[in-house]
Amino acid sequence: IPTLTPKTINNELSILKRFFNFCIDMEFIESNPFRLIKALKIPLKERYFFSNNDLNMILNNAGKFKDFYVVLLNTGIRPTDCYKLAKKHLQGRYLTLRMNKTGNRLSIPLSDRVISILEVLSFQSRSDESLLFKNFRSDRQKKNCVKTMQSNFTADFVRKNNINLHTFRHTYAHNMLN
């Protein structure tokens, strides 16, 4: 018999608690026998971040996505926010935007390398509203960007470490902590 993971046990416990709360609401029973049972603690696995060798390999094989990867790596913003960057978000040496996921307003200081990339992209933009990364208009192009980055690693390594564009965000956070 395979060992149950803490996540599976917590899911089952949650179902039982909801079921008995329903029974209380329907006045079938007086109290929930699972009320005092605490959820199991799930050990947190440290999220994978790119090493310098990984980053060199990714950027050397990035092709047309190199600028996108560099911006992700040096700003720490989510890929979904980076897809929607426009000329209007550049405010001198800062990138100001409202994050998609949380709605929070951010003002991110930019390195010289990122500024030079974004200036070239903004020069190519026609208006303040047009996107800086025009390569990402379709889901297919976004998937190609992810596949290009993942192609530097074995499929098993990608699955095991959950490597995707969000890994650049974790790499940025790890570098800032260091």
PAZAPA-4460 file (N, C-alpha, C; in steps of 0.05 Angstrom, whole numbers, plus 32768, in hexadecimal, padded with zeros to 4 digits):
% residues 178
    n_x    n_y    n_z   ca_x   ca_y   ca_z    c_x    c_y    c_z   seq   type   mol
   8011   7FE9   8000   8000   8000   8000   8012   8019   8000     1      I     A
   800E   802B   7FED   801E   8043   7FED   8018   8055   8005     2      P     A
   802D   8063   800E   802A   8075   8025   801A   808E   801C     3      T     A
   8007   8097   802C   7FF8   80AF   8026   8009   80C7   802C     4      L     A
   8008   80DB   801B   8016   80F4   801F   8006   8106   8032     5      T     A
   8013   8118   8040   8005   812A   8052   7FEF   813A   8042     6      P     A
   7FF5   8141   8029   7FE1   8150   8019   7FC8   8140   8015     7      K     A
   7FCB   8126   800F   7FB3   8115   800B   7FA3   8113   8025     8      T     A
   7FB1   810F   803B   7FA4   810C   8055   7F95   8126   805C     9      I     A
   7FA2   813D   8057   7F95   8157   805D   7F7C   815C   804B    10      N     A
   7F7E   8153   8032   7F66   8155   8020   7F4F   8145   802A    11      N     A
   7F55   812C   8032   7F40   811A   803D   7F34   8126   8057    12      E     A
   7F46   8130   8068   7F3C   813C   8081   7F2A   8154   807C    13      L     A
   7F32   8164   8068   7F21   817B   8061   7F05   8172   8057    14      S     A
   7F04   815D   8047   7EEB   8153   803E   7EDA   8149   8055    15      I     A
   7EE6   813A   8068   7ED7   8131   807F   7ECC   8148   8090    16      L     A
   7EDD   815C   8094   7ED4   8173   80A4   7EBC   8181   8097    17      K     A
   7EBE   8185   807D   7EA8   8192   806E   7E8F   8181   806F    18      R     A
   7E92   8167   806D   7E7B   8155   806E   7E6D   8157   8089    19      F     A
   7E7C   8155   809E   7E70   8156   80B9   7E65   8172   80BF    20      F     A
   7E70   8187   80B4   7E65   81A2   80B7   7E4A   81A3   80A9    21      N     A
   7E48   8196   8092   7E2E   8195   8084   7E1A   8186   8095    22      F     A
   7E22   8170   80A1   7E10   8160   80B2   7E06   8171   80CA    23      C     A
   7E18   8182   80D5   7E0F   8194   80EA   7DFB   81A8   80E0    24      I     A
   7E00   81B4   80C9   7DEE   81C7   80BD   7DD3   81BA   80B8    25      D     A
   7DD2   81A1   80B0   7DB9   8193   80AA   7DAC   8188   80C4    26      M     A
   7DBA   818D   80DB   7DB0   8184   80F5   7DAE   8166   80F8    27      E     A
   7DC0   8157   80EA   7DC2   813A   80ED   7DD2   8133   8106    28      F     A
   7DE6   8144   810C   7DF8   813F   8123   7DFC   8159   8132    29      I     A
   7E07   8158   814A   7E0C   816F   815B   7E28   817C   8157    30      E     A
   7E3C   816B   8153   7E57   8175   8151   7E68   8166   813C    31      S     A
   7E7E   8173   8134   7E8F   8167   8120   7EA5   8157   812D    32      N     A
   7EA6   813D   8129   7EBB   812D   8136   7ED7   8133   812C    33      P     A
   7ED9   813F   8115   7EF3   8145   8109   7EFD   8162   810E    34      F     A
   7EED   8171   811E   7EF3   818D   8124   7F0E   8191   8131    35      R     A
   7F16   8180   8142   7F2F   8184   8151   7F48   8178   8143    36      L     A
   7F44   816A   812E   7F5B   815E   8120   7F69   8173   810F    37      I     A
   7F82   8176   8114   7F93   818A   8106   7F9E   817E   80EC    38      K     A
   7FA1   818F   80D8   7FAD   8187   80BF   7FCB   8180   80C3    39      A     A
   7FD5   816E   80B3   7FF1   8166   80B5   8002   817D   80A8    40      L     A
   8019   8181   80B3   802C   8194   80A8   8039   8188   808F    41      K     A
   8039   8197   807A   8045   818E   8061   8061   819B   805F    42      I     A
   8076   818B   805E   8090   8197   805C   8093   81A7   8042    43      P     A
   809E   81BF   8044   80A2   81D0   802C   80BB   81C8   801E    44      L     A
   80B9   81C4   8004   80D0   81BE   7FF4   80DB   81D8   7FE9    45      K     A
   80F4   81DC   7FEC   8100   81F5   7FE2   80FD   81F6   7FC4    46      E     A
   80F4   820D   7FBA   80F0   8210   7F9D   810A   8212   7F8F    47      R     A
   810C   8205   7F78   8124   8205   7F68   8129   8221   7F5D    48      Y     A
   8143   8229   7F5C   814B   8242   7F50   8163   823C   7F3E    49      F     A
   8167   824C   7F29   817C   8248   7F16   8197   824F   7F22    50      F     A
   81AB   823E   7F1C   81C6   8244   7F24   81D2   8256   7F0D    51      S     A
   81EA   8260   7F12   81F7   8271   7EFD   81FC   8261   7EE4    52      N     A
   8203   8247   7EE7   8207   8236   7ECF   81ED   8232   7EC0    53      N     A
   81D7   822E   7ECF   81BD   822B   7EC2   81B6   8244   7EB2    54      D     A
   81BA   825B   7EBF   81B3   8275   7EB2   81C3   8279   7E99    55      L     A
   81DD   8273   7E9A   81EE   8276   7E82   81E4   8264   7E6C    56      N     A
   81DD   824C   7E72   81D4   8239   7E5E   81B9   8242   7E52    57      M     A
   81A7   824C   7E64   818C   8255   7E5B   8190   826D   7E48    58      I     A
   81A0   8281   7E51   81A2   829A   7E41   81B2   8295   7E28    59      L     A
   81C4   8283   7E27   81D3   827D   7E0E   81C1   826F   7DFA    60      N     A
   81AD   8260   7E03   819B   8252   7DF1   8180   825F   7DEE    61      N     A
   817D   8278   7DF8   8163   8284   7DFA   8158   828E   7DDF    62      A     A
   8169   8295   7DCC   8160   829F   7DB3   8150   82B9   7DB6    63      G     A
   8139   82BA   7DA9   8128   82D2   7DAA   811C   82D8   7DC5    64      K     A
   811E   82C6   7DD8   8112   82CA   7DF2   8126   82D4   7E07    65      F     A
   813F   82DA   7DFF   8154   82E1   7E11   814C   82FB   7E21    66      K     A
   8143   830F   7E13   813C   8328   7E21   8126   8323   7E36    67      D     A
   8113   8313   7E2F   80FD   830C   7E42   8108   82FF   7E5B    68      F     A
   8119   82EB   7E57   8125   82DD   7E6E   8135   82F0   7E7F    69      Y     A
   8145   8302   7E73   8155   8315   7E82   8144   8327   7E93    70      V     A
   812E   8331   7E87   811C   8342   7E96   810F   8333   7EAE    71      V     A
   8107   831A   7EA9   80FC   830A   7EBF   8110   8306   7ED5    72      L     A
   8128   8300   7ECD   813E   82FA   7EE0   8146   8312   7EF1    73      L     A
   8146   832A   7EE5   8150   8342   7EF2   813A   8353   7EFF    74      N     A
   8121   834D   7EFB   810C   835C   7F08   80FC   834C   7F1C    75      T     A
   80FA   8331   7F18   80EC   8320   7F2A   80CD   8322   7F27    76      G     A
   80C4   832E   7F11   80A7   832F   7F0D   809D   8315   7F01    77      I     A
   8083   8311   7F04   8077   82F8   7EF9   8077   82F9   7EDB    78      R     A
   8079   82E2   7ECD   8078   82E2   7EB0   805E   82EF   7EA5    79      P     A
   8048   82EA   7EB3   802E   82F5   7EA9   802F   8314   7EAA    80      T     A
   803D   831F   7EBD   8040   833D   7EBE   8053   8346   7EA8    81      D     A
   8068   8336   7EA3   807C   833E   7E90   8071   833D   7E73    82      C     A
   805E   832A   7E6E   8052   8329   7E53   8044   8343   7E4C    83      Y     A
   8039   8351   7E61   8028   8368   7E5C   8037   8383   7E60    84      K     A
   8052   8382   7E62   8061   839A   7E65   805D   83AC   7E4C    85      L     A
   805A   83C6   7E52   8057   83D9   7E3C   8069   83F1   7E42    86      A     A
   806C   8402   7E2E   807D   841A   7E31   8075   842B   7E49    87      K     A
   805B   842C   7E4E   8051   843D   7E64   805A   8434   7E7F    88      K     A
   8064   841B   7E82   806D   8411   7E9C   8089   841A   7EA3    89      H     A
   8098   8424   7E8F   80B3   842E   7E94   80B2   844A   7E9F    90      L     A
   80BD   844E   7EB7   80BD   8468   7EC4   80DA   846D   7ECD    91      Q     A
   80EB   8477   7EBA   8107   847B   7EC0   8115   8461   7EC5    92      G     A
   8121   845F   7EDD   812F   8446   7EE5   811D   8433   7EF3    93      R     A
   8103   8437   7EF2   80F0   8426   7EFF   80DB   841A   7EEC    94      Y     A
   80D2   8403   7EF3   80BC   83F6   7EE5   80A4   83F7   7EF7    95      L     A
   808F   8405   7EF0   8077   8407   7F01   8060   83F9   7EF3    96      T     A
   8054   83E7   7F02   803D   83D8   7EF6   802B   83CE   7F0C    97      L     A
   8013   83C6   7F04   8000   83B9   7F16   8002   839B   7F10    98      R     A
   8007   838C   7F24   800A   836F   7F20   7FEF   8362   7F1A    99      M     A
   7FF0   834F   7F07   7FD8   8341   7EFF   7FCC   8331   7F16   100      N     A
   7FDC   8322   7F24   7FD2   830E   7F37   7FC7   831C   7F50   101      K     A
   7FD5   8330   7F5B   7FCD   833C   7F74   7FC0   8357   7F71   102      T     A
   7FC5   8365   7F5B   7FBB   8380   7F57   7FCC   8395   7F65   103      G     A
   7FE1   838D   7F73   7FF3   83A0   7F80   8002   83B0   7F6B   104      N     A
   8008   83C9   7F73   8019   83DA   7F62   8036   83D6   7F6A   105      R     A
   8047   83D3   7F56   8064   83CE   7F5B   8074   83E4   7F4E   106      L     A
   808A   83EB   7F5B   809D   83FC   7F4F   80B8   83EE   7F52   107      S     A
   80C3   83E4   7F3C   80DA   83D3   7F3D   80F2   83E2   7F32   108      I     A
   8108   83E4   7F41   8120   83F0   7F37   812D   83DE   7F21   109      P     A
   8137   83EA   7F0C   8142   83DB   7EF6   8160   83DE   7EF4   110      L     A
   816D   83C8   7EED   818A   83C8   7EE8   818F   83D5   7ECD   111      S     A
   81A8   83DC   7EC8   81B0   83E8   7EAE   81AA   83D4   7E97   112      D     A
   81AF   83BB   7E9C   81AB   83A6   7E87   818D   83A5   7E7F   113      R     A
   817C   83A5   7E93   815F   83A4   7E8D   8156   83BE   7E80   114      V     A
   815F   83D4   7E89   8158   83EE   7E7D   815F   83EF   7E60   115      I     A
   8177   83E5   7E59   817F   83E5   7E3D   816D   83D3   7E2C   116      S     A
   8165   83BC   7E37   8153   83AA   7E28   8138   83B7   7E24   117      I     A
   812D   83C2   7E3A   8112   83CE   7E39   8112   83E7   7E28   118      L     A
   8128   83F6   7E27   8128   840E   7E16   8128   8407   7DF8   119      E     A
   8136   83F2   7DF1   8135   83E9   7DD5   8119   83DF   7DCE   120      V     A
   810D   83D0   7DE0   80F2   83C6   7DDB   80DD   83DD   7DDA   121      L     A
   80E1   83F1   7DEB   80CE   8407   7DEB   80D1   8419   7DD3   122      S     A
   80EA   841B   7DC9   80EF   842A   7DB0   80E0   841D   7D99   123      F     A
   80DF   8403   7D99   80D1   83F4   7D84   80B2   83F6   7D87   124      Q     A
   80A8   83FD   7D9E   808B   83FF   7DA3   8080   8418   7D96   125      S     A
   8069   8415   7D8C   805C   842C   7D7E   804F   8440   7D92   126      R     A
   8042   8435   7DA7   8034   8446   7DBA   803B   843D   7DD6   127      S     A
   8031   844D   7DE9   8035   8447   7E06   8026   842E   7E0E   128      D     A
   8011   8427   7E00   8001   8410   7E07   800A   83F6   7DFA   129      E     A
   801B   83F7   7DE5   8023   83DF   7DD7   8037   83CF   7DE9   130      S     A
   8035   83B5   7DE6   8045   83A3   7DF6   8063   83A4   7DEE   131      L     A
   8074   83A2   7E02   8091   83A1   7DFD   809A   8386   7DF2   132      L     A
   808E   8371   7DFD   8095   8356   7DF4   807F   834C   7DE1   133      F     A
   8082   8354   7DC8   806E   834D   7DB4   806E   832F   7DAD   134      K     A
   8083   8321   7DB4   8085   8304   7DAE   806F   82F4   7DBD   135      N     A
   8062   82FF   7DD1   8051   82EF   7DE2   8033   82F7   7DDE   136      F     A
   802B   82F9   7DC6   800F   8300   7DC1   7FFD   82E7   7DC3   137      R     A
   8008   82CF   7DBE   7FF8   82B7   7DBF   8002   82A4   7DD4   138      S     A
   7FF1   8292   7DDD   7FF9   827D   7DF0   800F   826B   7DE4   139      D     A
   800D   8267   7DCA   8021   8256   7DBD   803D   8262   7DC0   140      R     A
   803F   827C   7DBC   8059   8289   7DBF   8063   8288   7DDC   141      Q     A
   8051   828A   7DEF   8058   8289   7E0B   8062   826C   7E12   142      K     A
   8055   8258   7E07   805D   823C   7E0C   8078   8237   7DFF   143      K     A
   807E   8243   7DE8   8098   8240   7DDB   80AE   824C   7DEC   144      N     A
   80A8   8262   7DF9   80BB   826F   7E0B   80C2   825C   7E22   145      C     A
   80AE   824F   7E2E   80B2   823D   7E44   80C2   8224   7E3A   146      V     A
   80BA   8219   7E23   80C7   8201   7E19   80E4   8207   7E12   147      K     A
   80EA   821F   7E07   8105   8226   7E01   8116   8226   7E1A   148      T     A
   810C   8231   7E30   811B   8231   7E49   811D   8215   7E54   149      M     A
   8108   8205   7E54   8109   81EA   7E5F   811A   81D7   7E4F   150      Q     A
   811E   81DD   7E35   812E   81CB   7E24   814B   81C9   7E2C   151      S     A
   8154   81DB   7E3E   816F   81DA   7E48   8173   81C4   7E5D   152      N     A
   815D   81B8   7E66   815E   81A4   7E7B   8151   818B   7E72   153      F     A
   8156   8175   7E80   8147   815C   7E79   812A   815E   7E82   154      T     A
   8119   814F   7E74   80FC   8150   7E7B   80F8   8148   7E98   155      A     A
   8106   8134   7EA1   8103   812A   7EBC   810B   8140   7ED0   156      D     A
   8121   814F   7ECB   812A   8164   7EDC   8116   817B   7EDD   157      F     A
   810A   8181   7EC6   80F6   8196   7EC5   80DD   818F   7ED6   158      V     A
   80D4   8176   7ED3   80BD   816D   7EE3   80C3   816C   7F01   159      R     A
   80DA   8161   7F07   80E1   815E   7F23   80E4   8178   7F32   160      K     A
   80EF   818C   7F24   80F4   81A7   7F31   80E0   81BC   7F29   161      N     A
   80CC   81B4   7F1A   80B7   81C7   7F11   80C2   81E0   7F05   162      N     A
   80D3   81DC   7EF1   80E0   81F3   7EE4   80CE   81FF   7ECF   163      I     A
   80C9   8219   7ED2   80B9   8229   7EBF   80C2   8246   7EC1   164      N     A
   80B4   8258   7EB5   80BC   8274   7EB5   80BC   8280   7ED1   165      L     A
   80AB   8275   7EE2   80A9   827F   7EFD   80C3   827A   7F0D   166      H     A
   80D3   8267   7F04   80EC   8261   7F10   80FF   8279   7F0F   167      T     A
   80FD   828A   7EFB   810D   82A3   7EFA   8106   82B4   7F12   168      F     A
   80ED   82B5   7F1A   80E4   82C5   7F31   80F1   82BA   7F4B   169      R     A
   80F3   82A0   7F4D   80FF   8294   7F65   811E   8299   7F65   170      H     A
   8129   8298   7F4D   8146   829E   7F4B   814C   82BB   7F53   171      T     A
   813B   82CD   7F4A   813E   82E9   7F52   813C   82EC   7F70   172      Y     A
   8128   82E0   7F7C   8125   82E1   7F9A   813D   82D5   7FA8   173      A     A
   8146   82BF   7F9E   815E   82B2   7FAB   8176   82C4   7FA9   174      H     A
   817A   82D1   7F92   8191   82E3   7F8E   818E   82FB   7FA0   175      N     A
   8176   8306   7FA4   8172   831D   7FB6   8178   8315   7FD3   176      M     A
   816F   82FD   7FDB   8175   82F4   7FF6   8193   82F1   7FFB   177      L     A
   81A1   82E7   7FE7   81BE   82E4   7FE9   81CB   82FF   7FEB   178      N     A
***
